[in-house]
Amino acid sequence: MTLHLYFARRFLTVFLALLALFFLFVALLDLIEQVRAFEDAPFSTVLKITLLNTPEGLYEMLPLVMILSSITLCLALARSSELVVARAAGRAGLVSLFGPLMVALLAGAVTVAVFNPIVAATSQRYHDLRELQDSGGMSTLSIGSEGLWLRQGDRRGQTVIHAERSNPNATLLHDVTFLAYAANSGPVRRIKAETARLAEGEWVLTNAKVWPLIPGINPEVNAALHDELRLPSTLTQERIRDSFGKPSVVSIWDLPAFINQLETAGFSARRHAVWMQMELARPLFLVAMVLLGAAFTMRHARSGRTGLAVLGALMLGFGLYYVRNFAQILGENGQIPATLAAWAPPIASIFLGLGLILQMEDG
């Protein structure tokens, strides 16, 4: 037990050090990118945008951090001959990895339970700030039992849009109402239409009725009917899709309810279902990264070819990472079940790492 705790503590120290190093690296690279994108914005705003975007990038890099931590630990133990001593004491190499594997499993669980909601919140805030800097207004989408709610805006004002129903990508709305607000003021116009179709930079409304909401004017008397009415829009199909189609901005704890809301409103929740299953399987994938890193570097330092072993571990880790992403795409497209897309790659990676380690140990 003491040896397990010792290896676990060593691995945790290396993991946290590499995590802090990667955080600084990602933050500095993103800061340069944000400064170029927002040259006229104050540095404090650019720094805030950078810090909000950094957790998402770091979250995606966790498998790389995990495999590098495993490689670093195994190389350090090999150079100090601690692995040789452990084997001489009757500890097989796989048994010696028990502590690091438990740390990886626990780190994965904490990542999904705690870090995932943080990343979801910072990512959503980051996209809102970027949109505010780009167009001067924020576009949001909300789905509930009462229908679909959209908000579009620019520096001239905001428009709230409500529809009873829509097509799957929310670009064709039925029984729709537009409520326009002037900048720093109240509502100025209300529009009710039979349908609203999102075109290039505008909404095309059919059978629309417009009420002016100006003090001192009777809205009903001054209402106007239009067979077709075109309204400028800052929304695009990609923005709408990202508003409810990007699962990473929804906390893992809120995903089940959000999936239910999407399905109730008639939208496809396949992307969110696959993402939820992949997040639940993330701890196993991190464990697989530890096994793969150790499989190539758990040998005596005098054996030579350390560089090739490290390169082989990294290449195999990247390969399995892309296989995992490819399975995610297949799952999102409905070509394979969500459970298979999420759980098959990490389980297969674990068995591959175990096989390599057992081959190294027993020949």
Buried (B, 14 or more C-beta within 10 A) or exposed (E): EEBBEEBBEBBBEBBEEBBEEBBEBBBEEBBEBBBEEBEEBEEEBBBBBBBBBBBBBBBEBBBBBBBBBBBBBBBBBBEEEBBBEBBEEEBEBBBBBBBBBBBBBBBBBEBBEEBBBBBBBBBBBBBBBBBBBEBBBBBBBBBEEEBBBBBBBBEEBBBBBBBEEBEEBBBBBBBBBBBBBEEEEEBEBBBBBEBBBBEEEBBBBBEBBBBBBEEEEEEEEEBEEBEEBEBEBBBBEEBBBBBBBBBBBBBBEEBEEBBEBBBEBEBBBBBBBBBBBBBBBBBBBBBBBBBBBBBBBBBEBEEEEBEEBBEBBBEBBEEBBEBBEEBBEBBBEEEBBBBBBBBBBBBBBBEBBBEBBBEBBEE
